[in-house]
Amino acid sequence: MKKNLQTTFHTRQYMLSKDFELYYYNDLHDDRLNYKVRSHTHNYYEFYFFLEGDVSIRIDGAEYPLKAGNMILIPPLIAHQAIIHNTSIPYRRFVFWISENFYHQLQIESEDYIYVMQQVQKKKNYIYSYDRILFHELQARIFQLLEEIHSSRFGKDIKISLCVHELLLYINRSIYEKDHPEIHEETQNLYHNLLYYIETHLEEDLSLDRLAHEFYISKYHISHIFKEKLGLSIHQFITKKRLLMCRDAIASRKKIGEIYLLYGFKDYSSFFRAFKKEFGMSPKEYKEQIQAKYSSTSPVHHLTEKNCQKTTK
């Protein structure tokens, strides 16, 4: 699995980088595994993502068996030690170090980036478990970051920063939603209710002010939900839905001059620009394309063509 991204194991327990370091280890039949890494502490946060092996971890005097999908978070100055029970089994894991300076920088940007680190400090709960799907998504983000670290592409530093922030946000969001299942369910219900309302009121005013008034929530909260769920602004989503409805209406041979007003566009010029940007052609061009398709498959067309062939014989 992505051998070019693997790191040769080292026993160093201090950081060389100012902000973070990320490693992917995959060890098998290695004499180094017989070397017992002693219990140790360090002055940075360590995320340890366990993939495979017969391993347990001792943290602050207590020992925990590990299974695939475990995430272990070790805060600064907490004694810990990985204990390898069987060296014939591959031992695979990611190790992600974050310095205390970078932690404080993240805290200034947003408390959302450090939620899980704060929880571990308070509750001393060091181990979290992901199901297969969520852990697969987590791995994908880690590999994306590793690939960028090992690349030499233009904009590498910016992309690495984006990947680090996305990875940390994914971790913190997933743990927060586990800790607050009722809030997650409320958000899901609100999201689906908003979708239904939009789809059944496309011909009406669907401004953020109107939606906020209808659902008694802030405009910011609505915007945040759509950006989180779809990666689109709510305006982009509504426009796409309206354009799809307009396209279907054109295909059913309704008049273009009536369609755009029917589905919430205030003037033809804005409808024209949006339609062409979305579908790569104007509404009229799309209508002509549909008409040509209908005429080419019409039984009358084939009959006329056949009659013409007979006449010319």
Salt bridges, closest charged atoms under 4 A:
ASP19 OD1 - LYS18 NZ 3.29
GLU21 OE1 - ARG12 NH1 3.37
ASP27 OD2 - ARG32 NH2 2.87
ASP27 OD2 - ARG93 NH1 2.63
GLU46 OE1 - HIS42 NE2 3.54
GLU46 OE2 - HIS80 NE2 3.63
GLU52 OE1 - ARG92 NE 2.84
GLU63 OE1 - ARG58 NH2 2.93
GLU109 OE1 - HIS165 NE2 2.86
GLU147 OE2 - LYS2 NZ 2.80
GLU166 OE2 - ARG141 NE 3.61
GLU177 OE2 - HIS184 ND1 3.47
GLU199 OE2 - LYS241 NZ 3.23
GLU204 OE1 - ARG210 NH2 3.18
ASP209 OD1 - LYS219 NZ 3.08
GLU214 OE2 - ARG210 NE 3.25
GLU228 OE1 - HIS224 NE2 3.39
GLU278 OE2 - LYS240 NZ 3.20
GLU305 OE2 - HIS301 NE2 3.64
